[in-house]
Amino acid sequence: MSRRVSLPAADDLFRPTAPAVAQPTSQRADEEPADAEDRSGPKKPSGRVRHDEKMTVYVTSDELLDLEHARLVLRRSHGLAVDRGRLVREAIAMVLADFESHGDDSALVRRLIEE
């Protein structure tokens, strides 16, 4: 009896997770089609889907604590189990919708001018 452990080959470890050709987009039943955004006005955050793009944002430790505190309050008080990424995407969607609706009078413009 051999005591050698069978390990996966490098091809098994480093295989692509998606086909190299155009990826079919999966759509949940509660999501609107992509072209519906063009017709319906304000954009909605992407929510819980696979994200193909990544952006790194640096925050202070206080900002990170505030974000985590908000996440925990949403869970405790409202029963919403969201991760920090979803919380940030929702906040971005809200700010951009306000900017699109109010332009120069938006909270984003006012805050950036104050800095």
DOTI-474037 format. One line per field, with one value per atom (N, C-alpha, C): residue number from 1; residue in three letters; atom name; x, y, z. Coordinates in steps of 0.001 Angstrom, whole numbers. Each point is the difference from the previous one (the first is absolute). Example, Ala and Ser with C-alpha at 12.3 -4.5 7.8 and 13.67 -1.06 7.14 Angstrom:
<atoms>
num <- (1; 1; 1; 2; 2; 2) $
residuo <- (ALA; ALA; ALA; SER; SER; SER) $
atomo <- (N; CA; C; N; CA; C) $
x <- (13190; -890; 900; -350; 820; -770) $
y <- (-5690; 1190; 1200; 1050; 1190; 1090) $
z <- (7800; 0; 0; -720; 60; 730) $
</atoms>
This chain:
<atoms>
num <- (1; 1; 1; 2; 2; 2; 3; 3; 3; 4; 4; 4; 5; 5; 5; 6; 6; 6; 7; 7; 7; 8; 8; 8; 9; 9; 9; 10; 10; 10; 11; 11; 11; 12; 12; 12; 13; 13; 13; 14; 14; 14; 15; 15; 15; 16; 16; 16; 17; 17; 17; 18; 18; 18; 19; 19; 19; 20; 20; 20; 21; 21; 21; 22; 22; 22; 23; 23; 23; 24; 24; 24; 25; 25; 25; 26; 26; 26; 27; 27; 27; 28; 28; 28; 29; 29; 29; 30; 30; 30; 31; 31; 31; 32; 32; 32; 33; 33; 33; 34; 34; 34; 35; 35; 35; 36; 36; 36; 37; 37; 37; 38; 38; 38; 39; 39; 39; 40; 40; 40; 41; 41; 41; 42; 42; 42; 43; 43; 43; 44; 44; 44; 45; 45; 45; 46; 46; 46; 47; 47; 47; 48; 48; 48; 49; 49; 49; 50; 50; 50; 51; 51; 51; 52; 52; 52; 53; 53; 53; 54; 54; 54; 55; 55; 55; 56; 56; 56; 57; 57; 57; 58; 58; 58; 59; 59; 59; 60; 60; 60; 61; 61; 61; 62; 62; 62; 63; 63; 63; 64; 64; 64; 65; 65; 65; 66; 66; 66; 67; 67; 67; 68; 68; 68; 69; 69; 69; 70; 70; 70; 71; 71; 71; 72; 72; 72; 73; 73; 73; 74; 74; 74; 75; 75; 75; 76; 76; 76; 77; 77; 77; 78; 78; 78; 79; 79; 79; 80; 80; 80; 81; 81; 81; 82; 82; 82; 83; 83; 83; 84; 84; 84; 85; 85; 85; 86; 86; 86; 87; 87; 87; 88; 88; 88; 89; 89; 89; 90; 90; 90; 91; 91; 91; 92; 92; 92; 93; 93; 93; 94; 94; 94; 95; 95; 95; 96; 96; 96; 97; 97; 97; 98; 98; 98; 99; 99; 99; 100; 100; 100; 101; 101; 101; 102; 102; 102; 103; 103; 103; 104; 104; 104; 105; 105; 105; 106; 106; 106; 107; 107; 107; 108; 108; 108; 109; 109; 109; 110; 110; 110; 111; 111; 111; 112; 112; 112; 113; 113; 113; 114; 114; 114; 115; 115; 115) $
residuo <- (MET; MET; MET; SER; SER; SER; ARG; ARG; ARG; ARG; ARG; ARG; VAL; VAL; VAL; SER; SER; SER; LEU; LEU; LEU; PRO; PRO; PRO; ALA; ALA; ALA; ALA; ALA; ALA; ASP; ASP; ASP; ASP; ASP; ASP; LEU; LEU; LEU; PHE; PHE; PHE; ARG; ARG; ARG; PRO; PRO; PRO; THR; THR; THR; ALA; ALA; ALA; PRO; PRO; PRO; ALA; ALA; ALA; VAL; VAL; VAL; ALA; ALA; ALA; GLN; GLN; GLN; PRO; PRO; PRO; THR; THR; THR; SER; SER; SER; GLN; GLN; GLN; ARG; ARG; ARG; ALA; ALA; ALA; ASP; ASP; ASP; GLU; GLU; GLU; GLU; GLU; GLU; PRO; PRO; PRO; ALA; ALA; ALA; ASP; ASP; ASP; ALA; ALA; ALA; GLU; GLU; GLU; ASP; ASP; ASP; ARG; ARG; ARG; SER; SER; SER; GLY; GLY; GLY; PRO; PRO; PRO; LYS; LYS; LYS; LYS; LYS; LYS; PRO; PRO; PRO; SER; SER; SER; GLY; GLY; GLY; ARG; ARG; ARG; VAL; VAL; VAL; ARG; ARG; ARG; HIS; HIS; HIS; ASP; ASP; ASP; GLU; GLU; GLU; LYS; LYS; LYS; MET; MET; MET; THR; THR; THR; VAL; VAL; VAL; TYR; TYR; TYR; VAL; VAL; VAL; THR; THR; THR; SER; SER; SER; ASP; ASP; ASP; GLU; GLU; GLU; LEU; LEU; LEU; LEU; LEU; LEU; ASP; ASP; ASP; LEU; LEU; LEU; GLU; GLU; GLU; HIS; HIS; HIS; ALA; ALA; ALA; ARG; ARG; ARG; LEU; LEU; LEU; VAL; VAL; VAL; LEU; LEU; LEU; ARG; ARG; ARG; ARG; ARG; ARG; SER; SER; SER; HIS; HIS; HIS; GLY; GLY; GLY; LEU; LEU; LEU; ALA; ALA; ALA; VAL; VAL; VAL; ASP; ASP; ASP; ARG; ARG; ARG; GLY; GLY; GLY; ARG; ARG; ARG; LEU; LEU; LEU; VAL; VAL; VAL; ARG; ARG; ARG; GLU; GLU; GLU; ALA; ALA; ALA; ILE; ILE; ILE; ALA; ALA; ALA; MET; MET; MET; VAL; VAL; VAL; LEU; LEU; LEU; ALA; ALA; ALA; ASP; ASP; ASP; PHE; PHE; PHE; GLU; GLU; GLU; SER; SER; SER; HIS; HIS; HIS; GLY; GLY; GLY; ASP; ASP; ASP; ASP; ASP; ASP; SER; SER; SER; ALA; ALA; ALA; LEU; LEU; LEU; VAL; VAL; VAL; ARG; ARG; ARG; ARG; ARG; ARG; LEU; LEU; LEU; ILE; ILE; ILE; GLU; GLU; GLU; GLU; GLU; GLU) $
atomo <- (N; CA; C; N; CA; C; N; CA; C; N; CA; C; N; CA; C; N; CA; C; N; CA; C; N; CA; C; N; CA; C; N; CA; C; N; CA; C; N; CA; C; N; CA; C; N; CA; C; N; CA; C; N; CA; C; N; CA; C; N; CA; C; N; CA; C; N; CA; C; N; CA; C; N; CA; C; N; CA; C; N; CA; C; N; CA; C; N; CA; C; N; CA; C; N; CA; C; N; CA; C; N; CA; C; N; CA; C; N; CA; C; N; CA; C; N; CA; C; N; CA; C; N; CA; C; N; CA; C; N; CA; C; N; CA; C; N; CA; C; N; CA; C; N; CA; C; N; CA; C; N; CA; C; N; CA; C; N; CA; C; N; CA; C; N; CA; C; N; CA; C; N; CA; C; N; CA; C; N; CA; C; N; CA; C; N; CA; C; N; CA; C; N; CA; C; N; CA; C; N; CA; C; N; CA; C; N; CA; C; N; CA; C; N; CA; C; N; CA; C; N; CA; C; N; CA; C; N; CA; C; N; CA; C; N; CA; C; N; CA; C; N; CA; C; N; CA; C; N; CA; C; N; CA; C; N; CA; C; N; CA; C; N; CA; C; N; CA; C; N; CA; C; N; CA; C; N; CA; C; N; CA; C; N; CA; C; N; CA; C; N; CA; C; N; CA; C; N; CA; C; N; CA; C; N; CA; C; N; CA; C; N; CA; C; N; CA; C; N; CA; C; N; CA; C; N; CA; C; N; CA; C; N; CA; C; N; CA; C; N; CA; C; N; CA; C; N; CA; C; N; CA; C; N; CA; C; N; CA; C; N; CA; C; N; CA; C; N; CA; C; N; CA; C; N; CA; C; N; CA; C; N; CA; C; N; CA; C; N; CA; C; N; CA; C; N; CA; C; N; CA; C) $
x <- (842; -842; 896; -264; 789; -509; 925; -380; 76; 185; 84; -1369; -8; -1240; -203; -1177; -324; -436; 776; -303; -515; -788; -482; 1153; -129; 1006; -148; 1033; -26; -1162; -326; -1125; -1314; -129; -1216; -59; 1143; 39; -165; 525; 21; -907; -1096; -918; -825; -417; -840; -1355; -536; -1294; -1157; 284; -1042; 514; -878; 448; 718; 937; 778; -828; -1044; -874; -937; -862; -925; -773; 18; -653; -1496; -797; -1444; -306; -863; -329; -1200; 166; -1125; -809; -1302; -858; -983; -69; -949; -1399; -988; -1386; -444; 579; -436; 775; 889; 769; -650; 150; -488; 1070; -384; 998; 885; 1201; 961; -542; -749; -498; -1135; -554; -1055; 540; 1287; 597; -50; 212; 7; -1374; -1050; -1352; -557; 455; -704; 544; 991; 496; 1187; -81; 1165; 454; 1296; 584; -89; -90; -33; 1356; 404; 1270; -86; 1152; 44; -407; 112; -431; 872; -612; 750; 108; 964; 316; 1509; 463; 1442; 470; 985; 521; 1286; 84; 1163; 1067; -357; 936; 320; 1195; 424; 608; -260; 570; 449; 1193; 508; -202; -555; -225; 646; 783; 642; -837; -233; -773; 791; -371; 641; -578; 655; -510; -1354; -201; -1296; -1104; 312; -992; -356; 994; -252; -844; 276; -809; -1434; -172; -1347; -755; 681; -602; -406; 880; -293; -1130; -13; -1081; -1339; -39; -1233; -458; 936; -326; -620; 564; -513; -1374; -196; -1303; -1057; 343; -946; -388; 961; -277; -846; 392; -684; -1399; -114; -1268; -959; 541; -859; 33; 822; 84; 634; 815; 642; 1449; 305; 1373; 700; 675; 716; 1484; 819; 1435; 396; 1230; 460; -42; 324; -28; -1380; -1007; -1375; -412; 389; -320; 619; 1246; 678; -664; -364; -657; -1345; -742; -1288; 222; 998; 283; 418; 816; 424; -1202; -878; -1196; -867; -148; -806; 616; 1305; 677; -65; 229; -33; -1413; -1019; -1382; -340; 441; -214; 724; 1222; 773; -682; -521; -686; -1280; -709; -1263; 174; 972; 122; 1204; 924; 1152; 775; 70; 770; -526; -1268; -596; 94; 699; 98; 902; -215; 819; 1462; 251; 1372; 737; -613; 641; 205; -1009; 124; 1152; 99; 1078; 1373; 106; 1296; 432; -939; 324; 465; -601; 351; 1421; 555; 1335; 1055) $
y <- (-1172; 1172; 1247; 886; 1226; 1050; 749; 1059; 1376; 34; 1292; 653; 1274; 773; 435; -129; 424; 1462; 843; 1433; 375; 1057; 431; 547; -135; 531; 1513; 664; 1446; 441; -786; 340; 31; -853; -6; 1209; 423; 1135; 1335; 111; 1275; 0; -719; -33; 1281; 434; 1205; -272; 1014; -164; 327; 602; 341; -333; -293; -296; 1190; -264; 1068; 782; -595; 705; 893; 705; 916; -730; 597; -660; 253; -1051; 245; 650; 983; 684; -674; -402; -598; 1125; -176; 1047; -606; 584; -490; 436; -703; 281; 1381; 512; 1300; 1166; -253; 1066; 424; 1287; 487; -237; -100; -114; 1242; -149; 1113; 1209; -213; 1148; 709; -591; 647; 1202; -16; 1138; 1251; -144; 1145; 656; -795; 514; 503; -514; 227; 1148; 725; 1111; -390; 251; -232; -1457; -173; -1337; -591; -1323; -696; -649; -148; -682; -1456; -583; -1350; -1076; 256; -993; -1234; -1168; -1261; -686; 418; -651; -121; -784; -99; 1289; 626; 1258; -266; 527; -214; 1076; 1111; 1112; 178; 493; 206; 1382; 638; 1313; -5; 469; 68; 1413; 112; 1295; -43; 1000; 84; 880; -469; 749; 66; 958; 92; -1084; -228; -1008; 429; 1302; 481; -229; 245; -234; -1484; -850; -1438; -444; 557; -320; 482; 1201; 512; -894; -455; -892; -1323; -553; -1259; 182; 1138; 283; 74; 685; 94; -1385; -840; -1357; -794; 134; -729; 521; 1310; 576; -466; -37; -500; -1445; -779; -1403; -130; 728; -125; 622; 1204; 735; -291; -395; -157; -1408; -870; -1363; -110; 988; 19; -447; -1177; -508; 378; 1136; 473; 81; -197; 153; 1448; 331; 1385; 428; -921; 338; 401; -759; 334; 1327; 240; 1263; 1170; -152; 1065; 197; -1095; 138; 698; -296; 674; 1494; 330; 1404; 745; -623; 617; 225; -985; 141; 1158; 148; 1090; 1358; 116; 1276; 357; -978; 274; 317; -637; 324; 1424; 397; 1377; 980; -334; 865; 127; -1120; 17; 823; -84; 721; 1490; 323; 1377; 763; -671; 677; 838; 1309; 924; 103; -328; 69; -1324; -966; -1315; 63; -957; -86; -249; -762; -279; 1283; 830; 1253; 903; 112; 868; -463; -1306; -521; 191; -213; 163; 1462; 894; 1429; 431; -566; 364; -403; -1001; -507; 999) $
z <- (0; 0; 0; -917; -129; 979; 579; 942; -648; -1305; -698; -76; 215; -69; -1444; -490; -1360; 36; -632; -45; -1380; -87; -1317; -831; -1314; -912; -102; -512; -160; -880; -1026; -871; 769; 994; 805; 924; 495; 920; -709; -1195; -701; -1221; 84; -1127; -23; -1186; -65; 653; 647; 667; -924; -1145; -964; -1386; -943; -1361; -612; -888; -627; -1000; -535; -940; 772; -713; 662; 1087; 1174; 1136; -50; 155; 88; 1332; -18; 1240; 621; 1238; 702; 614; 14; 519; 970; 1177; 987; -389; 510; -367; 454; 1104; 505; -597; -943; -631; -1302; -328; -1267; -1058; -1274; -1056; -41; -543; -12; -745; -1090; -752; 722; 1036; 762; 754; 359; 698; -860; -1318; -887; -49; 159; -115; 1314; 1116; 1255; 849; -421; 802; 854; 1333; 858; -27; 46; 0; 1385; 52; 1277; 230; 1269; 270; -430; -247; -544; 991; 1288; 977; 14; 190; 122; -1345; -770; -1269; -91; -950; -215; -655; 600; -530; -759; -1210; -843; 182; 563; 170; 1479; 266; 1383; 122; 1122; 274; 1454; 251; 1368; 515; 1181; 633; 1376; 294; 1310; 914; 1211; 980; 1298; 828; 1305; 907; 1110; 932; 564; 210; 492; -1029; -1283; -1051; -96; 151; -49; 1198; 1171; 1179; -174; -576; -251; -975; -1029; -989; 652; 797; 680; 1012; 687; 954; -726; -1145; -783; -440; -414; -426; 1142; 1191; 1155; 445; -74; 349; -997; -1282; -1002; 296; 453; 317; 1260; 1050; 1285; -36; -515; 79; -1148; -1156; -1174; -592; 575; -509; -1371; -381; -1310; 135; -478; 50; -1298; 2; -1188; 315; -1023; 209; -279; 319; -172; -1459; -906; -1420; -462; 425; -389; 599; 1236; 658; -755; -413; -756; -1354; -702; -1304; 133; 1067; 235; 243; 810; 296; -1264; -825; -1258; -898; -95; -838; 475; 1317; 545; -323; 178; -248; -1488; -865; -1437; -478; 568; -362; 415; 1193; 461; -907; -397; -897; -1357; -523; -1283; 63; 1121; 143; 282; 845; 482; -533; -644; -604; 982; -273; 840; 1422; 208; 1337; 752; -552; 646; 1228; 887; 1211; -357; -1066; -420; -364; -816; -410; 1201; 850; 1189; 891; 250; 864; -619; -1322; -648; -46; -126; 14; 1376; 1050; 1375; 377; -670; 380; -252) $
</atoms>
